[in-house]
Amino acid sequence: MATRGRLRDNVEYLLKSLLARATNHWQTNMPNTVYMDLAPHANQVTHSGI
């Protein structure tokens, strides 16, 4: 049963992210050097909670 919920969550995330990208609500303008610096430390970055 847990797998079914996880699958539903993944499908929901996929649909929301595709919709956001299609409507230009998901845009990231970040220099490659900044991305490469952040990517190895992704588990240390937190969301601002907005």
C-alpha positions in Angstrom: 0.0 0.0 0.0 2.9 2.4 0.7 4.2 1.9 -2.8 0.9 2.9 -4.3 0.9 6.2 -2.3 4.5 6.8 -3.3 3.6 6.2 -7.0 0.7 8.6 -6.7 3.0 11.2 -5.1 5.5 10.8 -7.9 2.9 11.1 -10.6 1.4 14.2 -8.9 4.9 15.8 -8.7 5.6 15.0 -12.4 2.3 16.5 -13.5 2.7 19.6 -11.4 6.3 20.2 -12.6 5.3 19.7 -16.2 2.5 22.2 -15.8 4.8 24.7 -14.1 7.3 24.4 -16.9 4.7 24.6 -19.6 3.3 27.8 -18.1 6.7 29.4 -17.4 6.3 29.3 -13.6 9.4 27.1 -13.2 12.4 29.1 -14.4 15.8 29.0 -13.0 18.4 31.4 -14.3 21.5 30.2 -12.6 25.1 30.3 -13.8 26.6 26.9 -14.3 29.3 27.6 -11.7 26.8 28.4 -9.0 24.8 25.2 -9.8 28.0 23.1 -9.7 28.8 24.6 -6.3 25.3 23.9 -4.9 24.7 20.5 -6.4 27.2 18.6 -4.2 25.7 20.3 -1.1 22.0 19.9 -2.0 21.3 18.1 1.3 22.5 21.2 3.1 20.3 23.7 1.3 16.9 24.4 2.8 13.8 26.1 1.4 13.0 29.6 2.6 9.4 28.5 3.5 7.7 31.2 1.4 
